[in-house]
Amino acid sequence: MLPPLVILPGHWAEDWIEQLAIEGITSGCGNGNYCPND
């Protein structure tokens, strides 16, 4: 299991990003972080 992504609580895309991670579509940019501009 992958470590959870660090997303700002309450961010408008938090639920979407979490679901994409669960489905294996995104995994963030390393160290559990999600870097949408990278």
N, CA, C and O atoms as a printed pandas DataFrame, in Angstrom:
     atom_number atom_name residue_name chain_id  residue_number  x_coord  y_coord  z_coord
0              1         N          MET        A               1    0.840   -1.174    0.000
1              2        CA          MET        A               1    0.000    0.000    0.000
2              3         C          MET        A               1    0.888    1.241    0.000
3              4         O          MET        A               1    1.893    1.300    0.709
4              5         N          LEU        A               2    0.507    2.223   -0.799
5              6        CA          LEU        A               2    1.260    3.463   -0.884
6              7         C          LEU        A               2    0.948    4.364    0.298
7              8         O          LEU        A               2   -0.160    4.320    0.834
8              9         N          PRO        A               3    1.919    5.188    0.716
9             10        CA          PRO        A               3    1.613    6.148    1.781
10            11         C          PRO        A               3    0.598    7.154    1.265
11            12         O          PRO        A               3    0.550    7.426    0.065
12            13         N          PRO        A               4   -0.206    7.706    2.152
13            14        CA          PRO        A               4   -1.210    8.671    1.693
14            15         C          PRO        A               4   -0.544    9.924    1.134
15            16         O          PRO        A               4    0.527   10.327    1.588
16            17         N          LEU        A               5   -1.189   10.528    0.150
17            18        CA          LEU        A               5   -0.686   11.782   -0.399
18            19         C          LEU        A               5   -0.966   12.911    0.575
19            20         O          LEU        A               5   -1.972   12.897    1.286
20            21         N          VAL        A               6   -0.081   13.877    0.603
21            22        CA          VAL        A               6   -0.277   15.050    1.451
22            23         C          VAL        A               6   -0.990   16.103    0.607
23            24         O          VAL        A               6   -0.394   16.706   -0.284
24            25         N          ILE        A               7   -2.259   16.314    0.896
25            26        CA          ILE        A               7   -3.083   17.282    0.179
26            27         C          ILE        A               7   -3.632   18.244    1.218
27            28         O          ILE        A               7   -4.048   17.820    2.296
28            29         N          LEU        A               8   -3.639   19.512    0.911
29            30        CA          LEU        A               8   -4.163   20.485    1.863
30            31         C          LEU        A               8   -5.594   20.137    2.227
31            32         O          LEU        A               8   -6.453   20.049    1.350
32            33         N          PRO        A               9   -5.863   19.939    3.512
33            34        CA          PRO        A               9   -7.230   19.635    3.932
34            35         C          PRO        A               9   -8.183   20.735    3.471
35            36         O          PRO        A               9   -7.910   21.924    3.636
36            37         N          GLY        A              10   -9.287   20.319    2.899
37            38        CA          GLY        A              10  -10.279   21.275    2.423
38            39         C          GLY        A              10  -10.032   21.775    1.010
39            40         O          GLY        A              10  -10.831   22.545    0.477
40            41         N          HIS        A              11   -8.924   21.342    0.394
41            42        CA          HIS        A              11   -8.648   21.748   -0.986
42            43         C          HIS        A              11   -9.783   21.245   -1.863
43            44         O          HIS        A              11  -10.277   20.136   -1.657
44            45         N          TRP        A              12  -10.206   22.048   -2.843
45            46        CA          TRP        A              12  -11.363   21.687   -3.658
46            47         C          TRP        A              12  -11.173   20.365   -4.395
47            48         O          TRP        A              12  -12.162   19.704   -4.711
48            49         N          ALA        A              13   -9.952   19.965   -4.676
49            50        CA          ALA        A              13   -9.705   18.731   -5.426
50            51         C          ALA        A              13   -9.276   17.567   -4.541
51            52         O          ALA        A              13   -8.918   16.505   -5.052
52            53         N          GLU        A              14   -9.303   17.745   -3.240
53            54        CA          GLU        A              14   -8.810   16.717   -2.317
54            55         C          GLU        A              14   -9.448   15.351   -2.577
55            56         O          GLU        A              14   -8.734   14.356   -2.702
56            57         N          ASP        A              15  -10.760   15.288   -2.660
57            58        CA          ASP        A              15  -11.445   14.005   -2.867
58            59         C          ASP        A              15  -11.101   13.396   -4.221
59            60         O          ASP        A              15  -10.931   12.183   -4.334
60            61         N          TRP        A              16  -10.999   14.243   -5.252
61            62        CA          TRP        A              16  -10.679   13.748   -6.597
62            63         C          TRP        A              16   -9.263   13.175   -6.635
63            64         O          TRP        A              16   -9.039   12.099   -7.189
64            65         N          ILE        A              17   -8.321   13.890   -6.051
65            66        CA          ILE        A              17   -6.927   13.434   -6.045
66            67         C          ILE        A              17   -6.801   12.130   -5.267
67            68         O          ILE        A              17   -6.093   11.215   -5.687
68            69         N          GLU        A              18   -7.487   12.049   -4.137
69            70        CA          GLU        A              18   -7.456   10.824   -3.338
70            71         C          GLU        A              18   -8.004    9.643   -4.137
71            72         O          GLU        A              18   -7.437    8.552   -4.097
72            73         N          GLN        A              19   -9.103    9.854   -4.861
73            74        CA          GLN        A              19   -9.690    8.767   -5.657
74            75         C          GLN        A              19   -8.753    8.356   -6.790
75            76         O          GLN        A              19   -8.611    7.165   -7.067
76            77         N          LEU        A              20   -8.117    9.316   -7.445
77            78        CA          LEU        A              20   -7.158    8.995   -8.505
78            79         C          LEU        A              20   -5.997    8.171   -7.959
79            80         O          LEU        A              20   -5.509    7.264   -8.632
80            81         N          ALA        A              21   -5.557    8.481   -6.749
81            82        CA          ALA        A              21   -4.472    7.720   -6.126
82            83         C          ALA        A              21   -4.928    6.299   -5.812
83            84         O          ALA        A              21   -4.180    5.346   -6.032
84            85         N          ILE        A              22   -6.140    6.150   -5.302
85            86        CA          ILE        A              22   -6.676    4.823   -4.986
86            87         C          ILE        A              22   -6.741    3.963   -6.241
87            88         O          ILE        A              22   -6.457    2.766   -6.193
88            89         N          GLU        A              23   -7.116    4.575   -7.369
89            90        CA          GLU        A              23   -7.245    3.839   -8.630
90            91         C          GLU        A              23   -5.908    3.660   -9.344
91            92         O          GLU        A              23   -5.852    3.040  -10.406
92            93         N          GLY        A              24   -4.832    4.198   -8.770
93            94        CA          GLY        A              24   -3.511    4.032   -9.361
94            95         C          GLY        A              24   -3.243    4.949  -10.539
95            96         O          GLY        A              24   -2.295    4.724  -11.292
96            97         N          ILE        A              25   -4.059    5.978  -10.712
97            98        CA          ILE        A              25   -3.901    6.897  -11.835
98            99         C          ILE        A              25   -2.825    7.939  -11.546
99           100         O          ILE        A              25   -2.137    8.394  -12.460
100          101         N          THR        A              26   -2.682    8.312  -10.293
101          102        CA          THR        A              26   -1.638    9.245   -9.889
102          103         C          THR        A              26   -1.010    8.746   -8.601
103          104         O          THR        A              26   -1.654    8.061   -7.806
104          105         N          SER        A              27    0.249    9.096   -8.403
105          106        CA          SER        A              27    0.914    8.686   -7.166
106          107         C          SER        A              27    1.656    9.845   -6.519
107          108         O          SER        A              27    2.420    9.644   -5.575
108          109         N          GLY        A              28    1.439   11.043   -7.016
109          110        CA          GLY        A              28    2.127   12.192   -6.450
110          111         C          GLY        A              28    3.523   12.326   -7.023
111          112         O          GLY        A              28    3.862   11.699   -8.027
112          113         N          CYS        A              29    4.327   13.150   -6.373
113          114        CA          CYS        A              29    5.664   13.433   -6.898
114          115         C          CYS        A              29    6.771   12.933   -5.979
115          116         O          CYS        A              29    7.932   13.306   -6.146
116          117         N          GLY        A              30    6.426   12.105   -5.024
117          118        CA          GLY        A              30    7.431   11.538   -4.133
118          119         C          GLY        A              30    7.235   11.966   -2.694
119          120         O          GLY        A              30    6.664   13.022   -2.425
120          121         N          ASN        A              31    7.704   11.153   -1.778
121          122        CA          ASN        A              31    7.627   11.432   -0.342
122          123         C          ASN        A              31    6.208   11.681    0.148
123          124         O          ASN        A              31    6.012   12.345    1.165
124          125         N          GLY        A              32    5.208   11.150   -0.571
125          126        CA          GLY        A              32    3.822   11.321   -0.160
126          127         C          GLY        A              32    3.217   12.651   -0.551
127          128         O          GLY        A              32    2.064   12.929   -0.222
128          129         N          ASN        A              33    3.983   13.480   -1.252
129          130        CA          ASN        A              33    3.478   14.787   -1.658
130          131         C          ASN        A              33    2.778   14.715   -3.003
131          132         O          ASN        A              33    3.055   13.834   -3.817
132          133         N          TYR        A              34    1.882   15.639   -3.221
133          134        CA          TYR        A              34    1.230   15.785   -4.515
134          135         C          TYR        A              34    1.590   17.157   -5.042
135          136         O          TYR        A              34    1.336   18.162   -4.377
136          137         N          CYS        A              35    2.176   17.216   -6.219
137          138        CA          CYS        A              35    2.656   18.479   -6.801
138          139         C          CYS        A              35    1.921   18.724   -8.118
139          140         O          CYS        A              35    2.401   18.320   -9.177
140          141         N          PRO        A              36    0.765   19.378   -8.061
141          142        CA          PRO        A              36   -0.057   19.526   -9.256
142          143         C          PRO        A              36    0.589   20.340  -10.367
143          144         O          PRO        A              36    0.187   20.207  -11.523
144          145         N          ASN        A              37    1.558   21.160  -10.067
145          146        CA          ASN        A              37    2.189   21.983  -11.099
146          147         C          ASN        A              37    3.437   21.350  -11.686
147          148         O          ASN        A              37    4.085   21.949  -12.543
148          149         N          ASP        A              38    3.788   20.151  -11.242
149          150        CA          ASP        A              38    4.983   19.467  -11.754
150          151         C          ASP        A              38    4.625   18.496  -12.850
151          152         O          ASP        A              38    5.504   17.831  -13.398
